[in-house]
Amino acid sequence: MIQIGLRAHDYGRLPLEQLADVLAAYNIDSIQLALTKALPSAPPPGSLSPGYARRIRKILEARNISIAVLGCYINPVHPDPAVRENMLRNFEEHLRFARDFGCPLVGTETGSCNPDCSWHPDTEKPATFSLFCSSLDRLLNTAEKCGAMVGIEPVADQHTVSSIKLMTKVIDCFRSPTLRVIYDPVNLIPGAGLNESQESFFARAFDALGDHIAAVHLKDFRMEEGKKKDGLPAGTGSLDYSALFKLLLPGKPGIDLLLENSVPATAHHTIAFLRETAAAVLGSSTKTN
């Protein structure tokens, strides 16, 4: 009914077959795989090969798991040009081998003027947005040649693309079929919270970005003393999952729902919560129709 996945590195940095067995125990459909975060023997940048990618794909497919997002989270506006160049080359390498992994979507956030992607006052300046667009243009050109897609994940407050409006601006600037959105509703909620209902917030996101959303990250948040506390497992905070799923599930059937900030101790409970919520929403929709 729905496609639920996990971030592989949330379940240990383990040899591939061992990690695959751990993930398969959760009866999931897909994963987000960041090679160097999840696999201790991951080859260094510049060393990927079609055979390595196909081996990973084969081992996962034997356990009925696909790769939904090939994670290569870089800082496309890193202040050191040499470091930024190495990051862009690494991302391009992932794009070249993406289809060998069975996953054309390679994902990243949009970075900041701090090397660690934390908040910096210059990140919101037009010059930083221009630099990001220059980096993205290069990646999209590579993606088009490789039959791959670049997945962009906007993050409120601290990253170059920090809002629905700015993500829409990026889409309009490039109008590229290889540009996709990794939608994380919690990441798009500002640190000071929303000044509208969650239903309205979700609707704005889907109106603006829906055609480009290729994968979804799910976690939770709550407001404490006027500030957003995120990083909570889905279903343990204030996110209105029923309202989200009423838009998401009919509008993007079969899309990969990837849990973030889940841990082995709570993952089974979180997955059950998502399946039950989805069943209630879809059942209600069927009765209405």
N, C-alpha and C positions, 0 to 999 in steps of 0.2 A: 504493500500500500504506500509506504514511504521509504525513501532511501536514507538510512542513518549510517553515519560514519564517525570515525575517531581520528584525532591527531595522533599519528603513530608514536611520536616521541613522548607523549604523556604517559606511555605505558612501559617506559624503560628504554635505555640505549643498549640494544641487545643484538646478537648475531641474527641475521635475516630470518632463518627458519624458526628460531626460537621466538622472535618477535611476532612472526606470522601466526604461530600457534597461540600465543597470548592474545592477539587481537581476534582471532577466529572464535575464541571462547565466548565472546560477547555477541555472537550471531549478528554481525554487522554486514553492511553491504559494501562499504568503501572506506578509504582512509585519505588523509592528507599526509604526504610523505615528504619530509625534509631530510634529505639523505644524511647530512653530517650530524644532524641532531638525533636521528633515530638509529643509525648503524655505525658501530665502532670501526668497521672496516671500509667505510665509504671512501672512494677514491678522491684525492685532492683535486681542486679545480684544474681543468685541462686534461684530465685522465679518464673521463667517461668514454664508454664505448657502446655500440649497439648490443653486443653480447651481454655486457653487464646489465644493461637496462632490460633486455629480454629475460634474463635469469630472474630478476626481481619480479617482473610481470608474471612469469610462469609459476613461481613459488606462491605468489599471492592468489592467482587465479585458481590454483589447485585447492585453495581454501575458500573459494567463492568470494574473494575480496578484490575489488578494483581500486585503482588510484584515481581519486576524484580531483585532487590538486597536487601538483608537484611543487612543493614549497621551495622557493629560493628567495627568501626575504632579505632584500638589500636596502641600502640607503641611496636612492637615485640622485640625491642632492648632497651627498657627503662633502664636507668642506675641503677635504684633501683630494685634489684631482686624480692623483695616482691611485689612491684607494678606491675612489669612485670608478675609475677605469677598470680596475680588477673586478669589482663587483658586477659591472655591466657585462664584462666578458664571461663571467661565471653564469650570469642569467642567460646570455646568448647560448652558452653551451647547453644549458638545460633545455632551451627551446629546440636546439638541433636534434636532441635525442628524445624529446617528449613523446613522440609517437611510438618509439621503441618501448617506452614504459607503458604504453597503452593509455596515455593521458595527455591530450594536447594542451591542457591548461596549466600554465606555470604562474605561480602567484607571488605577489610582493605587496608590501605597504608602500607608502609614498615618501617616507623619510622626513628628516628635519635638518636644520643647520647644525645640530649637535651630532657628533659621530654615532652616539647610541640611540638616536631618533627621539630623544626626550625633548621637552618644550624649549624653544629658543625664540626670542622676540623677532628675529629676522625671517623665520620660516614663513610667515604670512605676507612677506613683501613680494611685489610683482616680479622682482628679479629671481627669487627662488622658484616661483611658479614657472617662469620662463626656462630656468635650468631643468626643472623636472620635465617639462614638455620636450626639451631637447633630448634628455635621456630616454624618455618614453618613445619618441619618434624613432630613435635608433632601434629600440627593442621591437617595436611594431614592424619595422622594415624586415628585421630578421625573422620574426614570427611569420610574416606573409610568405617568405621564401621557404620556410620549413613546414608550412601547414600546421602551425601551432597557434596558441592564443596567449595573450598576456592578461592575467587577472590582477586587477587593481583593487586594493582594500582600503577605503577611506577610513580615517580615524579622527574623531573630533578633537579640537583644541590644539593638539601638538604636532600634527603632520601637515605636509604641504597640501594635500587634498583632505580637507577637514570637515566637509559638509556635503549635503545633497547638492546644493547649488554649485559648489566647485567641481564635484564629480560630473555633473551635467555639463559644465563648461569644458571639461576635458573631452568628454564624449563628442560634444559639438565641434571642438577644435579638430579632431582627427577623423571622425566618421569612418572608422576602420572596422571591418568585420572581425578583425583579430583582437580588438579591445573588448574585454569583458570585465564585469564587476563581481568581486567577492563581497557579498553583502553580510555585514555583521551589525545588526540593529543596535546592540549595546555599544559598540565602538563609535557609532554615529551620534549617540546621545551626549550632549555637552556635559562637562564636569559639573556645571551648576544646575543640571537637570533641564527638563523640557518646559516650554511655556505654552504647550498645547497638549491635547490628549494623545495617548499612545496610538489610538486608532488613526487620528489625523496624521501623526508622524509617519506611521507605516504607509498610509495611503499616499502621502507626498513622495516617499521613497519609491514606491512601486510605479506611480505615475511618471516619475522622472527617469528611473533606472531600470524598471522591470524588464524591458526588452533585452537588456545587456547583462542581467544577473545570471551567472553561470554556476555559482555555488554559494552556500549560506553557512556562516559560522553561528553556532548557538551557545550562548552562555547566559548569565543573569547579572542583575545589579540590584542595589537598593540605595536610597538616598539617606545619608547620615549627616545631620547638622548642615543641611544645604549642599552637600557635596556627594557626587556619585562615587559609590564603592562598587567596582565591578570585579570581574574574575571569579564570580560565583558559579557553581554548576547550574545548568538549566533547571528551572522549576523550584529553585530555592530562594528566589528574590522577587522583584516587583515586575518583571517583564510580563506583559499580558500575552501569553502564548496562544490563547484562543483567538484573540484579535489578529495576531500575526499570521497564524495558520489559515484564518478565513481568507486572507489575501494570497498568501504564499502557495498553499497547496492546490487550489484550483487554477491559479495563474501560472504556476511553474510545476506541473505534475512531474513527479519522478526526480526532481532536483535533489542533489546531494546535500543533506543536512549534517554538517560536521560539528561534533561536540568539541568545545574548548573548555579548558579548566575542569575537565572531568578526571577523576582518578579511579584506580581499580576498586577502591572501597565503595564508591558511590555510582559507578558507571551503570550497573544493571538497573538500579533504581531510576536513574536519569533517563535511560533508554525506555524503560517501561512508562514513565511519565509522558515522554514525547509521543509514544505510540498510542497511549490512551487518549491524550489530548487530540491527536490527529484523527483518531477514530470517531471521537465525539463531534469534531468539526465537520468531517466528511459525511458522517451519518446525518447530521443536522442539515447539511447542504442538500443531500439526496432527498430528504423528506420535503424540504422547501420546494425543490424543483418538481 
